[in-house]
Amino acid sequence: MNLSHFQTLLLLAFVISVAFAFLSKRRMGDRGKYAVWAFLMFLLVAVAIGWLMYPLSR
Amino acid sequence: MADAKQKKPESSAGNAARAWGATVAGWLVPGLGHLMLRKWGRAAVYFLCVGILAVAGLALRGNIFSSHESDAFGVLGFLADLGAGIFYFVARFIENGGPDVSHAAGDYGTRLFATAGVLNLLCALDAHEIARERKA
């Protein structure tokens, strides 16, 4: 199996978001909201850190 | 009233044994601790989450640390991997052609498997808290 960096990030973000939602919330509605929020934050923060490091790679 | 006071230490000891049983079972097989506590949905979700990460880590040919690591990072990696319970033992048994961290995917696999282990430890602690009735 071979995954790109972004595909690995998507997999990790999705699984961790769902697990954290079930660990920290009790109602299904709250879990859904939390999972979506955590997933988007994972992506946003990872992309933001990637862009912050971009000048260092040149 | 007096009966209730006399029964409390026994019930507390039973509760502690049940909590530790659920914790160890949850560590050994992800979700089993919750299954013992009749939390069917959470048991399935935790098993799938830990399983997906562990299998992906193995399929990407990540490094599965052994107990013979010489440096501190290796020992930490071993402890994180060991957290995956049965997935760790199966991964060590299968070996899957050995790790290949010469490519980026192999390195991602190492991290995914370690994440599965740490996540499973969190789930086992969750089962402990539920059994102790500190959490619903």
N, CA and C atoms of all chains as a GROMACS GRO file, in nm:
protein
  582
    1MET      N    1   0.085  -0.120   0.000
    1MET     CA    2   0.000   0.000   0.000
    1MET      C    3   0.089   0.124   0.000
    2ASN      N    4   0.045   0.226  -0.071
    2ASN     CA    5   0.119   0.351  -0.072
    2ASN      C    6   0.021   0.468  -0.064
    3LEU      N    7   0.042   0.555   0.030
    3LEU     CA    8  -0.044   0.672   0.046
    3LEU      C    9   0.041   0.797   0.040
    4SER      N   10  -0.015   0.903  -0.019
    4SER     CA   11   0.058   1.029  -0.020
    4SER      C   12   0.049   1.092   0.119
    5HIS      N   13   0.125   1.197   0.138
    5HIS     CA   14   0.124   1.267   0.267
    5HIS      C   15  -0.018   1.316   0.301
    6PHE      N   16  -0.085   1.374   0.199
    6PHE     CA   17  -0.219   1.430   0.223
    6PHE      C   18  -0.321   1.320   0.250
    7GLN      N   19  -0.311   1.208   0.178
    7GLN     CA   20  -0.404   1.096   0.202
    7GLN      C   21  -0.385   1.040   0.343
    8THR      N   22  -0.259   1.031   0.386
    8THR     CA   23  -0.233   0.984   0.523
    8THR      C   24  -0.292   1.080   0.625
    9LEU      N   25  -0.279   1.210   0.596
    9LEU     CA   26  -0.336   1.311   0.686
    9LEU      C   27  -0.488   1.296   0.693
   10LEU      N   28  -0.553   1.275   0.577
   10LEU     CA   29  -0.699   1.259   0.575
   10LEU      C   30  -0.740   1.137   0.658
   11LEU      N   31  -0.669   1.026   0.641
   11LEU     CA   32  -0.701   0.903   0.715
   11LEU      C   33  -0.686   0.925   0.865
   12LEU      N   34  -0.571   0.980   0.904
   12LEU     CA   35  -0.544   1.004   1.046
   12LEU      C   36  -0.646   1.100   1.106
   13ALA      N   37  -0.672   1.210   1.034
   13ALA     CA   38  -0.766   1.311   1.085
   13ALA      C   39  -0.905   1.252   1.101
   14PHE      N   40  -0.950   1.174   1.005
   14PHE     CA   41  -1.085   1.117   1.012
   14PHE      C   42  -1.099   1.021   1.130
   15VAL      N   43  -1.003   0.927   1.141
   15VAL     CA   44  -1.013   0.825   1.246
   15VAL      C   45  -1.002   0.888   1.385
   16ILE      N   46  -0.905   0.978   1.401
   16ILE     CA   47  -0.886   1.040   1.533
   16ILE      C   48  -1.006   1.128   1.570
   17SER      N   49  -1.061   1.199   1.473
   17SER     CA   50  -1.176   1.286   1.500
   17SER      C   51  -1.295   1.203   1.549
   18VAL      N   52  -1.322   1.091   1.482
   18VAL     CA   53  -1.434   1.005   1.523
   18VAL      C   54  -1.409   0.949   1.663
   19ALA      N   55  -1.286   0.900   1.687
   19ALA     CA   56  -1.255   0.840   1.818
   19ALA      C   57  -1.265   0.944   1.929
   20PHE      N   58  -1.212   1.063   1.906
   20PHE     CA   59  -1.219   1.169   2.007
   20PHE      C   60  -1.363   1.212   2.032
   21ALA      N   61  -1.444   1.214   1.927
   21ALA     CA   62  -1.585   1.251   1.943
   21ALA      C   63  -1.656   1.151   2.034
   22PHE      N   64  -1.628   1.022   2.016
   22PHE     CA   65  -1.692   0.920   2.100
   22PHE      C   66  -1.635   0.921   2.242
   23LEU      N   67  -1.506   0.958   2.255
   23LEU     CA   68  -1.445   0.961   2.389
   23LEU      C   69  -1.494   1.080   2.471
   24SER      N   70  -1.521   1.192   2.403
   24SER     CA   71  -1.548   1.314   2.480
   24SER      C   72  -1.694   1.355   2.483
   25LYS      N   73  -1.777   1.305   2.393
   25LYS     CA   74  -1.919   1.346   2.391
   25LYS      C   75  -2.009   1.225   2.409
   26ARG      N   76  -2.126   1.245   2.465
   26ARG     CA   77  -2.216   1.134   2.492
   26ARG      C   78  -2.334   1.129   2.396
   27ARG      N   79  -2.380   1.244   2.349
   27ARG     CA   80  -2.497   1.244   2.259
   27ARG      C   81  -2.451   1.238   2.114
   28MET      N   82  -2.526   1.164   2.031
   28MET     CA   83  -2.485   1.144   1.892
   28MET      C   84  -2.472   1.276   1.815
   29GLY      N   85  -2.565   1.369   1.840
   29GLY     CA   86  -2.559   1.498   1.771
   29GLY      C   87  -2.430   1.573   1.805
   30ASP      N   88  -2.397   1.572   1.935
   30ASP     CA   89  -2.273   1.639   1.979
   30ASP      C   90  -2.150   1.571   1.920
   31ARG      N   91  -2.157   1.438   1.912
   31ARG     CA   92  -2.043   1.363   1.856
   31ARG      C   93  -2.021   1.400   1.710
   32GLY      N   94  -2.133   1.406   1.634
   32GLY     CA   95  -2.122   1.441   1.492
   32GLY      C   96  -2.060   1.579   1.473
   33LYS      N   97  -2.110   1.676   1.551
   33LYS     CA   98  -2.058   1.813   1.539
   33LYS      C   99  -1.909   1.818   1.576
   34TYR      N  100  -1.876   1.749   1.685
   34TYR     CA  101  -1.737   1.750   1.732
   34TYR      C  102  -1.644   1.684   1.630
   35ALA      N  103  -1.690   1.571   1.572
   35ALA     CA  104  -1.606   1.499   1.476
   35ALA      C  105  -1.578   1.586   1.353
   36VAL      N  106  -1.682   1.653   1.302
   36VAL     CA  107  -1.665   1.739   1.184
   36VAL      C  108  -1.571   1.855   1.218
   37TRP      N  109  -1.592   1.915   1.334
   37TRP     CA  110  -1.509   2.030   1.375
   37TRP      C  111  -1.363   1.987   1.391
   38ALA      N  112  -1.340   1.875   1.459
   38ALA     CA  113  -1.202   1.828   1.481
   38ALA      C  114  -1.135   1.792   1.349
   39PHE      N  115  -1.212   1.728   1.259
   39PHE     CA  116  -1.156   1.688   1.128
   39PHE      C  117  -1.112   1.812   1.050
   40LEU      N  118  -1.199   1.914   1.046
   40LEU     CA  119  -1.165   2.036   0.972
   40LEU      C  120  -1.046   2.108   1.036
   41MET      N  121  -1.040   2.107   1.169
   41MET     CA  122  -0.929   2.173   1.239
   41MET      C  123  -0.796   2.101   1.211
   42PHE      N  124  -0.802   1.966   1.209
   42PHE     CA  125  -0.682   1.888   1.175
   42PHE      C  126  -0.628   1.933   1.040
   43LEU      N  127  -0.719   1.940   0.940
   43LEU     CA  128  -0.677   1.976   0.804
   43LEU      C  129  -0.625   2.119   0.800
   44LEU      N  130  -0.702   2.210   0.861
   44LEU     CA  131  -0.667   2.352   0.858
   44LEU      C  132  -0.530   2.376   0.922
   45VAL      N  133  -0.509   2.320   1.040
   45VAL     CA  134  -0.384   2.342   1.113
   45VAL      C  135  -0.266   2.278   1.037
   46ALA      N  136  -0.287   2.158   0.981
   46ALA     CA  137  -0.178   2.091   0.908
   46ALA      C  138  -0.140   2.172   0.784
   47VAL      N  139  -0.240   2.220   0.710
   47VAL     CA  140  -0.210   2.299   0.589
   47VAL      C  141  -0.144   2.432   0.629
   48ALA      N  142  -0.192   2.493   0.736
   48ALA     CA  143  -0.134   2.621   0.782
   48ALA      C  144   0.012   2.601   0.823
   49ILE      N  145   0.041   2.494   0.896
   49ILE     CA  146   0.179   2.468   0.938
   49ILE      C  147   0.266   2.439   0.816
   50GLY      N  148   0.208   2.367   0.718
   50GLY     CA  149   0.280   2.339   0.593
   50GLY      C  150   0.322   2.468   0.522
   51TRP      N  151   0.227   2.562   0.514
   51TRP     CA  152   0.259   2.690   0.449
   51TRP      C  153   0.359   2.772   0.531
   52LEU      N  154   0.350   2.766   0.663
   52LEU     CA  155   0.446   2.838   0.749
   52LEU      C  156   0.587   2.784   0.728
   53MET      N  157   0.598   2.653   0.702
   53MET     CA  158   0.731   2.593   0.684
   53MET      C  159   0.781   2.606   0.541
   54TYR      N  160   0.694   2.647   0.449
   54TYR     CA  161   0.729   2.652   0.307
   54TYR      C  162   0.854   2.736   0.281
   55PRO      N  163   0.870   2.857   0.339
   55PRO     CA  164   0.991   2.936   0.312
   55PRO      C  165   1.120   2.864   0.354
   56LEU      N  166   1.112   2.780   0.456
   56LEU     CA  167   1.232   2.710   0.503
   56LEU      C  168   1.280   2.605   0.403
   57SER      N  169   1.188   2.558   0.317
   57SER     CA  170   1.224   2.451   0.222
   57SER      C  171   1.294   2.506   0.098
   58ARG      N  172   1.297   2.636   0.082
   58ARG     CA  173   1.355   2.696  -0.041
   58ARG      C  174   1.501   2.734  -0.019
   59MET      N  175  -2.980   0.095   5.652
   59MET     CA  176  -2.870   0.193   5.651
   59MET      C  177  -2.737   0.127   5.688
   60ALA      N  178  -2.744   0.049   5.799
   60ALA     CA  179  -2.622  -0.020   5.843
   60ALA      C  180  -2.578  -0.123   5.738
   61ASP      N  181  -2.680  -0.190   5.677
   61ASP     CA  182  -2.650  -0.289   5.571
   61ASP      C  183  -2.578  -0.223   5.454
   62ALA      N  184  -2.629  -0.107   5.418
   62ALA     CA  185  -2.570  -0.036   5.304
   62ALA      C  186  -2.424   0.000   5.332
   63LYS      N  187  -2.397   0.040   5.457
   63LYS     CA  188  -2.259   0.077   5.494
   63LYS      C  189  -2.168  -0.044   5.492
   64GLN      N  190  -2.224  -0.160   5.538
   64GLN     CA  191  -2.142  -0.282   5.540
   64GLN      C  192  -2.114  -0.333   5.400
   65LYS      N  193  -2.210  -0.316   5.308
   65LYS     CA  194  -2.194  -0.368   5.172
   65LYS      C  195  -2.101  -0.283   5.087
   66LYS      N  196  -2.084  -0.156   5.124
   66LYS     CA  197  -2.009  -0.063   5.039
   66LYS      C  198  -1.865  -0.106   5.008
   67PRO      N  199  -1.784  -0.150   5.111
   67PRO     CA  200  -1.647  -0.188   5.079
   67PRO      C  201  -1.641  -0.305   4.980
   68GLU      N  202  -1.732  -0.404   4.997
   68GLU     CA  203  -1.735  -0.518   4.905
   68GLU      C  204  -1.766  -0.472   4.764
   69SER      N  205  -1.868  -0.386   4.753
   69SER     CA  206  -1.911  -0.339   4.622
   69SER      C  207  -1.801  -0.254   4.558
   70SER      N  208  -1.730  -0.177   4.641
   70SER     CA  209  -1.622  -0.094   4.590
   70SER      C  210  -1.506  -0.181   4.538
   71ALA      N  211  -1.476  -0.290   4.612
   71ALA     CA  212  -1.368  -0.380   4.568
   71ALA      C  213  -1.408  -0.450   4.438
   72GLY      N  214  -1.536  -0.490   4.432
   72GLY     CA  215  -1.586  -0.554   4.310
   72GLY      C  216  -1.581  -0.460   4.193
   73ASN      N  217  -1.616  -0.334   4.221
   73ASN     CA  218  -1.614  -0.231   4.117
   73ASN      C  219  -1.471  -0.208   4.066
   74ALA      N  220  -1.375  -0.206   4.159
   74ALA     CA  221  -1.235  -0.185   4.121
   74ALA      C  222  -1.185  -0.302   4.036
   75ALA      N  223  -1.221  -0.424   4.078
   75ALA     CA  224  -1.178  -0.543   4.001
   75ALA      C  225  -1.238  -0.539   3.861
   76ARG      N  226  -1.367  -0.500   3.854
   76ARG     CA  227  -1.436  -0.492   3.724
   76ARG      C  228  -1.371  -0.384   3.637
   77ALA      N  229  -1.334  -0.272   3.703
   77ALA     CA  230  -1.272  -0.162   3.628
   77ALA      C  231  -1.137  -0.203   3.572
   78TRP      N  232  -1.056  -0.271   3.654
   78TRP     CA  233  -0.924  -0.313   3.606
   78TRP      C  234  -0.935  -0.423   3.502
   79GLY      N  235  -1.036  -0.509   3.521
   79GLY     CA  236  -1.062  -0.613   3.420
   79GLY      C  237  -1.096  -0.552   3.286
   80ALA      N  238  -1.184  -0.451   3.289
   80ALA     CA  239  -1.225  -0.384   3.165
   80ALA      C  240  -1.106  -0.310   3.102
   81THR      N  241  -1.019  -0.252   3.187
   81THR     CA  242  -0.903  -0.179   3.136
   81THR      C  243  -0.806  -0.273   3.064
   82VAL      N  244  -0.775  -0.384   3.132
   82VAL     CA  245  -0.680  -0.480   3.072
   82VAL      C  246  -0.739  -0.542   2.945
   83ALA      N  247  -0.868  -0.578   2.952
   83ALA     CA  248  -0.934  -0.637   2.833
   83ALA      C  249  -0.936  -0.535   2.719
   84GLY      N  250  -0.962  -0.408   2.753
   84GLY     CA  251  -0.966  -0.303   2.652
   84GLY      C  252  -0.830  -0.279   2.589
   85TRP      N  253  -0.726  -0.295   2.669
   85TRP     CA  254  -0.591  -0.280   2.613
   85TRP      C  255  -0.558  -0.399   2.522
   86LEU      N  256  -0.591  -0.519   2.569
   86LEU     CA  257  -0.555  -0.640   2.494
   86LEU      C  258  -0.629  -0.648   2.361
   87VAL      N  259  -0.760  -0.626   2.364
   87VAL     CA  260  -0.840  -0.626   2.240
   87VAL      C  261  -0.916  -0.494   2.238
   88PRO      N  262  -0.882  -0.403   2.147
   88PRO     CA  263  -0.949  -0.272   2.144
   88PRO      C  264  -1.101  -0.286   2.143
   89GLY      N  265  -1.167  -0.217   2.237
   89GLY     CA  266  -1.313  -0.219   2.244
   89GLY      C  267  -1.369  -0.326   2.335
   90LEU      N  268  -1.287  -0.425   2.374
   90LEU     CA  269  -1.338  -0.535   2.457
   90LEU      C  270  -1.380  -0.485   2.596
   91GLY      N  271  -1.307  -0.387   2.648
   91GLY     CA  272  -1.343  -0.330   2.779
   91GLY      C  273  -1.482  -0.270   2.775
   92HIS      N  274  -1.514  -0.199   2.669
   92HIS     CA  275  -1.646  -0.139   2.655
   92HIS      C  276  -1.752  -0.247   2.631
   93LEU      N  277  -1.712  -0.351   2.560
   93LEU     CA  278  -1.804  -0.463   2.534
   93LEU      C  279  -1.844  -0.528   2.667
   94MET      N  280  -1.746  -0.545   2.758
   94MET     CA  281  -1.775  -0.603   2.889
   94MET      C  282  -1.870  -0.515   2.969
   95LEU      N  283  -1.866  -0.385   2.941
   95LEU     CA  284  -1.953  -0.289   3.013
   95LEU      C  285  -2.084  -0.265   2.937
   96ARG      N  286  -2.106  -0.344   2.833
   96ARG     CA  287  -2.228  -0.337   2.750
   96ARG      C  288  -2.242  -0.205   2.676
   97LYS      N  289  -2.130  -0.147   2.640
   97LYS     CA  290  -2.132  -0.026   2.556
   97LYS      C  291  -2.098  -0.071   2.413
   98TRP      N  292  -2.198  -0.130   2.348
   98TRP     CA  293  -2.176  -0.197   2.219
   98TRP      C  294  -2.125  -0.102   2.111
   99GLY      N  295  -2.191   0.012   2.099
   99GLY     CA  296  -2.155   0.107   1.992
   99GLY      C  297  -2.013   0.156   2.006
  100ARG      N  298  -1.977   0.197   2.126
  100ARG     CA  299  -1.842   0.249   2.150
  100ARG      C  300  -1.738   0.140   2.128
  101ALA      N  301  -1.770   0.018   2.170
  101ALA     CA  302  -1.677  -0.095   2.151
  101ALA      C  303  -1.646  -0.112   2.002
  102ALA      N  304  -1.749  -0.109   1.919
  102ALA     CA  305  -1.729  -0.128   1.775
  102ALA      C  306  -1.649  -0.013   1.715
  103VAL      N  307  -1.683   0.109   1.755
  103VAL     CA  308  -1.614   0.227   1.700
  103VAL      C  309  -1.466   0.225   1.739
  104TYR      N  310  -1.436   0.194   1.865
  104TYR     CA  311  -1.296   0.195   1.909
  104TYR      C  312  -1.217   0.082   1.841
  105PHE      N  313  -1.282  -0.034   1.826
  105PHE     CA  314  -1.212  -0.145   1.759
  105PHE      C  315  -1.179  -0.106   1.615
  106LEU      N  316  -1.277  -0.046   1.547
  106LEU     CA  317  -1.255  -0.007   1.407
  106LEU      C  318  -1.148   0.102   1.396
  107CYS      N  319  -1.155   0.203   1.484
  107CYS     CA  320  -1.058   0.314   1.476
  107CYS      C  321  -0.916   0.264   1.499
  108VAL      N  322  -0.897   0.187   1.607
  108VAL     CA  323  -0.762   0.135   1.637
  108VAL      C  324  -0.719   0.038   1.527
  109GLY      N  325  -0.812  -0.047   1.484
  109GLY     CA  326  -0.781  -0.146   1.380
  109GLY      C  327  -0.742  -0.082   1.248
  110ILE      N  328  -0.816   0.020   1.206
  110ILE     CA  329  -0.786   0.087   1.078
  110ILE      C  330  -0.645   0.147   1.082
  111LEU      N  331  -0.613   0.216   1.193
  111LEU     CA  332  -0.480   0.279   1.204
  111LEU      C  333  -0.369   0.174   1.207
  112ALA      N  334  -0.392   0.067   1.284
  112ALA     CA  335  -0.288  -0.036   1.298
  112ALA      C  336  -0.266  -0.109   1.165
  113VAL      N  337  -0.375  -0.145   1.098
  113VAL     CA  338  -0.362  -0.218   0.970
  113VAL      C  339  -0.299  -0.127   0.864
  114ALA      N  340  -0.339   0.001   0.862
  114ALA     CA  341  -0.279   0.094   0.766
  114ALA      C  342  -0.130   0.110   0.795
  115GLY      N  343  -0.094   0.121   0.922
  115GLY     CA  344   0.048   0.134   0.959
  115GLY      C  345   0.129   0.014   0.915
  116LEU      N  346   0.069  -0.103   0.930
  116LEU     CA  347   0.136  -0.227   0.890
  116LEU      C  348   0.144  -0.237   0.738
  117ALA      N  349   0.034  -0.200   0.669
  117ALA     CA  350   0.032  -0.208   0.522
  117ALA      C  351   0.130  -0.110   0.459
  118LEU      N  352   0.154   0.002   0.527
  118LEU     CA  353   0.251   0.100   0.476
  118LEU      C  354   0.395   0.060   0.511
  119ARG      N  355   0.408  -0.054   0.576
  119ARG     CA  356   0.538  -0.110   0.618
  119ARG      C  357   0.611  -0.017   0.716
  120GLY      N  358   0.535   0.026   0.815
  120GLY     CA  359   0.596   0.107   0.920
  120GLY      C  360   0.681   0.021   1.012
  121ASN      N  361   0.765   0.087   1.090
  121ASN     CA  362   0.852   0.017   1.184
  121ASN      C  363   0.773  -0.020   1.309
  122ILE      N  364   0.770  -0.148   1.343
  122ILE     CA  365   0.705  -0.193   1.467
  122ILE      C  366   0.819  -0.217   1.567
  123PHE      N  367   0.823  -0.136   1.672
  123PHE     CA  368   0.936  -0.142   1.766
  123PHE      C  369   0.930  -0.267   1.853
  124SER      N  370   1.048  -0.316   1.887
  124SER     CA  371   1.054  -0.434   1.976
  124SER      C  372   1.098  -0.388   2.115
  125SER      N  373   1.100  -0.483   2.208
  125SER     CA  374   1.139  -0.449   2.346
  125SER      C  375   1.290  -0.433   2.360
  126HIS      N  376   1.365  -0.458   2.252
  126HIS     CA  377   1.512  -0.452   2.261
  126HIS      C  378   1.569  -0.321   2.208
  127GLU      N  379   1.489  -0.217   2.206
  127GLU     CA  380   1.537  -0.089   2.152
  127GLU      C  381   1.642  -0.030   2.246
  128SER      N  382   1.745   0.032   2.186
  128SER     CA  383   1.856   0.081   2.270
  128SER      C  384   1.839   0.227   2.310
  129ASP      N  385   1.776   0.310   2.223
  129ASP     CA  386   1.764   0.451   2.258
  129ASP      C  387   1.625   0.484   2.314
  130ALA      N  388   1.616   0.605   2.375
  130ALA     CA  389   1.493   0.645   2.443
  130ALA      C  390   1.374   0.653   2.346
  131PHE      N  391   1.399   0.701   2.224
  131PHE     CA  392   1.290   0.712   2.127
  131PHE      C  393   1.238   0.574   2.087
  132GLY      N  394   1.330   0.478   2.079
  132GLY     CA  395   1.290   0.341   2.047
  132GLY      C  396   1.204   0.281   2.157
  133VAL      N  397   1.243   0.310   2.283
  133VAL     CA  398   1.164   0.259   2.397
  133VAL      C  399   1.026   0.324   2.398
  134LEU      N  400   1.020   0.455   2.373
  134LEU     CA  401   0.891   0.524   2.367
  134LEU      C  402   0.805   0.468   2.253
  135GLY      N  403   0.870   0.442   2.139
  135GLY     CA  404   0.799   0.383   2.025
  135GLY      C  405   0.745   0.246   2.059
  136PHE      N  406   0.826   0.167   2.133
  136PHE     CA  407   0.781   0.034   2.175
  136PHE      C  408   0.659   0.045   2.266
  137LEU      N  409   0.664   0.138   2.362
  137LEU     CA  410   0.551   0.152   2.455
  137LEU      C  411   0.425   0.196   2.381
  138ALA      N  412   0.442   0.289   2.284
  138ALA     CA  413   0.326   0.334   2.206
  138ALA      C  414   0.269   0.219   2.124
  139ASP      N  415   0.358   0.144   2.058
  139ASP     CA  416   0.312   0.031   1.975
  139ASP      C  417   0.244  -0.076   2.060
  140LEU      N  418   0.303  -0.102   2.177
  140LEU     CA  419   0.248  -0.205   2.266
  140LEU      C  420   0.105  -0.172   2.308
  141GLY      N  421   0.073  -0.043   2.310
  141GLY     CA  422  -0.062   0.001   2.346
  141GLY      C  423  -0.168  -0.055   2.254
  142ALA      N  424  -0.131  -0.095   2.133
  142ALA     CA  425  -0.231  -0.148   2.037
  142ALA      C  426  -0.276  -0.288   2.073
  143GLY      N  427  -0.220  -0.345   2.181
  143GLY     CA  428  -0.265  -0.476   2.230
  143GLY      C  429  -0.244  -0.586   2.129
  144ILE      N  430  -0.351  -0.656   2.095
  144ILE     CA  431  -0.338  -0.775   2.008
  144ILE      C  432  -0.284  -0.738   1.870
  145PHE      N  433  -0.311  -0.617   1.824
  145PHE     CA  434  -0.259  -0.575   1.693
  145PHE      C  435  -0.106  -0.571   1.696
  146TYR      N  436  -0.049  -0.534   1.811
  146TYR     CA  437   0.097  -0.532   1.822
  146TYR      C  438   0.154  -0.673   1.810
  147PHE      N  439   0.094  -0.766   1.886
  147PHE     CA  440   0.146  -0.904   1.885
  147PHE      C  441   0.130  -0.967   1.747
  148VAL      N  442   0.016  -0.940   1.683
  148VAL     CA  443  -0.006  -0.994   1.547
  148VAL      C  444   0.095  -0.931   1.450
  149ALA      N  445   0.118  -0.801   1.464
  149ALA     CA  446   0.212  -0.732   1.375
  149ALA      C  447   0.353  -0.788   1.392
  150ARG      N  448   0.392  -0.815   1.514
  150ARG     CA  449   0.526  -0.872   1.539
  150ARG      C  450   0.535  -1.013   1.483
  151PHE      N  451   0.423  -1.085   1.489
  151PHE     CA  452   0.420  -1.223   1.440
  151PHE      C  453   0.425  -1.226   1.287
  152ILE      N  454   0.346  -1.137   1.224
  152ILE     CA  455   0.338  -1.137   1.077
  152ILE      C  456   0.466  -1.082   1.014
  153GLU      N  457   0.514  -0.970   1.068
  153GLU     CA  458   0.633  -0.898   1.018
  153GLU      C  459   0.610  -0.832   0.882
  154ASN      N  460   0.529  -0.892   0.794
  154ASN     CA  461   0.491  -0.829   0.667
  154ASN      C  462   0.610  -0.784   0.584
  155GLY      N  463   0.713  -0.864   0.577
  155GLY     CA  464   0.830  -0.829   0.496
  155GLY      C  465   0.923  -0.729   0.564
  156GLY      N  466   0.895  -0.696   0.688
  156GLY     CA  467   0.980  -0.603   0.762
  156GLY      C  468   0.949  -0.459   0.729
  157PRO      N  469   0.996  -0.367   0.811
  157PRO     CA  470   0.967  -0.226   0.786
  157PRO      C  471   1.044  -0.173   0.666
  158ASP      N  472   0.989  -0.071   0.603
  158ASP     CA  473   1.059  -0.005   0.494
  158ASP      C  474   1.042   0.146   0.514
  159VAL      N  475   1.132   0.204   0.593
  159VAL     CA  476   1.120   0.347   0.621
  159VAL      C  477   1.211   0.429   0.528
  160SER      N  478   1.259   0.362   0.419
  160SER     CA  479   1.340   0.437   0.322
  160SER      C  480   1.248   0.525   0.237
  161HIS      N  481   1.116   0.494   0.236
  161HIS     CA  482   1.019   0.578   0.167
  161HIS      C  483   0.934   0.649   0.272
  162ALA      N  484   0.878   0.763   0.231
  162ALA     CA  485   0.798   0.842   0.325
  162ALA      C  486   0.680   0.759   0.378
  163ALA      N  487   0.620   0.676   0.292
  163ALA     CA  488   0.502   0.598   0.334
  163ALA      C  489   0.536   0.507   0.452
  164GLY      N  490   0.656   0.449   0.454
  164GLY     CA  491   0.696   0.364   0.565
  164GLY      C  492   0.703   0.443   0.695
  165ASP      N  493   0.750   0.566   0.685
  165ASP     CA  494   0.758   0.652   0.802
  165ASP      C  495   0.616   0.688   0.852
  166TYR      N  496   0.524   0.714   0.758
  166TYR     CA  497   0.384   0.741   0.797
  166TYR      C  498   0.327   0.618   0.868
  167GLY      N  499   0.363   0.500   0.817
  167GLY     CA  500   0.314   0.376   0.877
  167GLY      C  501   0.359   0.362   1.022
  168THR      N  502   0.485   0.399   1.048
  168THR     CA  503   0.537   0.394   1.186
  168THR      C  504   0.452   0.481   1.277
  169ARG      N  505   0.422   0.603   1.230
  169ARG     CA  506   0.342   0.698   1.311
  169ARG      C  507   0.199   0.649   1.328
  170LEU      N  508   0.141   0.593   1.220
  170LEU     CA  509   0.002   0.547   1.229
  170LEU      C  510  -0.011   0.434   1.331
  171PHE      N  511   0.086   0.342   1.331
  171PHE     CA  512   0.078   0.230   1.426
  171PHE      C  513   0.094   0.280   1.569
  172ALA      N  514   0.188   0.374   1.590
  172ALA     CA  515   0.207   0.430   1.725
  172ALA      C  516   0.080   0.504   1.769
  173THR      N  517   0.016   0.574   1.675
  173THR     CA  518  -0.108   0.645   1.708
  173THR      C  519  -0.217   0.547   1.748
  174ALA      N  520  -0.223   0.433   1.678
  174ALA     CA  521  -0.322   0.330   1.712
  174ALA      C  522  -0.301   0.284   1.856
  175GLY      N  523  -0.174   0.265   1.895
  175GLY     CA  524  -0.143   0.221   2.031
  175GLY      C  525  -0.184   0.322   2.136
  176VAL      N  526  -0.150   0.448   2.114
  176VAL     CA  527  -0.182   0.552   2.212
  176VAL      C  528  -0.334   0.571   2.220
  177LEU      N  529  -0.400   0.566   2.103
  177LEU     CA  530  -0.547   0.579   2.101
  177LEU      C  531  -0.612   0.465   2.179
  178ASN      N  532  -0.558   0.344   2.164
  178ASN     CA  533  -0.615   0.230   2.236
  178ASN      C  534  -0.596   0.246   2.387
  179LEU      N  535  -0.484   0.304   2.430
  179LEU     CA  536  -0.464   0.327   2.574
  179LEU      C  537  -0.569   0.425   2.626
  180LEU      N  538  -0.599   0.528   2.545
  180LEU     CA  539  -0.703   0.624   2.583
  180LEU      C  540  -0.838   0.554   2.598
  181CYS      N  541  -0.868   0.465   2.503
  181CYS     CA  542  -0.995   0.391   2.505
  181CYS      C  543  -1.002   0.300   2.628
  182ALA      N  544  -0.888   0.237   2.662
  182ALA     CA  545  -0.886   0.149   2.780
  182ALA      C  546  -0.909   0.232   2.907
  183LEU      N  547  -0.850   0.352   2.912
  183LEU     CA  548  -0.873   0.441   3.028
  183LEU      C  549  -1.019   0.486   3.034
  184ASP      N  550  -1.081   0.506   2.918
  184ASP     CA  551  -1.223   0.543   2.912
  184ASP      C  552  -1.308   0.431   2.971
  185ALA      N  553  -1.273   0.306   2.935
  185ALA     CA  554  -1.347   0.190   2.990
  185ALA      C  555  -1.331   0.186   3.143
  186HIS      N  556  -1.211   0.217   3.192
  186HIS     CA  557  -1.186   0.219   3.336
  186HIS      C  558  -1.275   0.323   3.405
  187GLU      N  559  -1.283   0.442   3.346
  187GLU     CA  560  -1.363   0.550   3.406
  187GLU      C  561  -1.512   0.514   3.404
  188ILE      N  562  -1.557   0.449   3.298
  188ILE     CA  563  -1.698   0.409   3.290
  188ILE      C  564  -1.727   0.303   3.397
  189ALA      N  565  -1.636   0.205   3.411
  189ALA     CA  566  -1.657   0.098   3.510
  189ALA      C  567  -1.655   0.154   3.651
  190ARG      N  568  -1.576   0.259   3.673
  190ARG     CA  569  -1.571   0.324   3.806
  190ARG      C  570  -1.688   0.420   3.828
  191GLU      N  571  -1.774   0.432   3.726
  191GLU     CA  572  -1.892   0.518   3.729
  191GLU      C  573  -1.856   0.666   3.745
  192ARG      N  574  -1.740   0.702   3.693
  192ARG     CA  575  -1.702   0.843   3.694
  192ARG      C  576  -1.746   0.908   3.564
  193LYS      N  577  -1.791   0.823   3.471
  193LYS     CA  578  -1.829   0.869   3.338
  193LYS      C  579  -1.946   0.786   3.291
  194ALA      N  580  -2.035   0.845   3.211
  194ALA     CA  581  -2.153   0.770   3.163
  194ALA      C  582  -2.116   0.681   3.044
   0.00000   0.00000   0.00000
